[in-house]
Amino acid sequence: MEEQRQMTAQQPQQSGAVAQKPQAKNLDTLKRVLNADSVMAQFKNALSKNASTFVASLIDLYSSDSKLQLCDPNQVVKEALKAAVLHLPINKALGQAFIIPFYNTVTDAKGNKVKKYEPVFQIGYKGLYQLAMRTGKYAIINADVVYEGELQRVSKLTGEIDVEGRKVSEKVVGYFAYIQLVDGYHKAIYMSVEDMAAHAKRYSKAIAFNRSVTIETLLNLAKLPVNADSSQVGWQGNFHAMAIKTVLRNLLGKYGYLTVSLQEGIATDAQSDTDEKQVIVADAQAVEVVDDANVEYEEVGNAPQIEDNTEEKEPDPGF
C-alpha cells in the first residue's frame, strides 16, 4: 500500500474521473500493441502456430508483475520477441527465460539523467541447456553447485575437475559446468563462490553500480540454501541459479559447439546480464569474452518506492 501511495503521489492529477493507474494504462497499451497485425506477424514468423500461446503467456506475465507494468509496453514486446525467436518460454516457473524490469539511469531527450523502468530479456540456465541440446552435438550437459567436501582437485594444466568427494555440509563452496560432445570431446570449468561473487559485482548491470551491494553481501547470499524451484531471479533474488548459469554460459561460450541460435542466446544473455561483449570467432566454435565497463545500470531495489530487494524489481535476475 505504501508503494502504491508513493507512486500515485508522483503521477499528475487528472480532473473529473479517478485517474487510471499507470500499470492499468500500460496493460491496455500492451494488448493494443500485441493486437497490431505487424506485431503478430513477427511472433507468427518466429513461432508459427504457437504464436498465440506465447502472446497469451506474455499478457499473463505482464498482468502479474507490477514492476514490469511500469515499463514501456513497446519495449516489453521487443524483449519478448527475443525469447520468441529463440523458442524459449517466458513462464517464470519453467526457468528458461525471463523479462525483468530494471530501474535504470538514462538520458532523456533534454539531456537530463532520469530514472525509469526498462525491461531486459535474460536467459535462465535451463534455457541455455535447451539451446545447447537442440544442436544435437551434446551427449552430456551438466552444471550445479559444489558443496563442501565434494571438490577434490582442479587441474590447472588440463582444466579437469574432480567433484566426486563426499559432501560434509550444506555449505556451497563453488559451481561447476561440464559438457561432453557426441564425438567424445569433453570439458569442465569450476568457479569458487568467492570468484563468482567478484565476477557478479564487477560485471552485473544490476549491482555493479549499487554501493549497497558488495562482495561480502553477495557471499552472504551464497550461504542461503539452494532452492531449485525458486521463482526469484537475479543475483540478489537467486544467487545460486545465477552462478550456475554464469559458469555454464562461460563453458559453452568458450569451449562448446555453437550453432547460430546458441551463439545468439549466449550473446544476448551476456549483453543483458553483464557488461561483457561476446565476440563470435570465425569458426563459430568459441566465444571470447572481453570487458566493457561503460554502461550505467542500477538495481531496481534502489528505486525509492521499492521496499523489498528481489531481483524482479530490477532486477536480475535472474539468470
Summary of the structure (lengths in Angstrom):
residues: 319
radius of gyration: 20.5
end to end distance: 29.0
largest distance: 73.7
contacts: 1037
relative contact order: 0.13
helix: 42%
strand: 20%
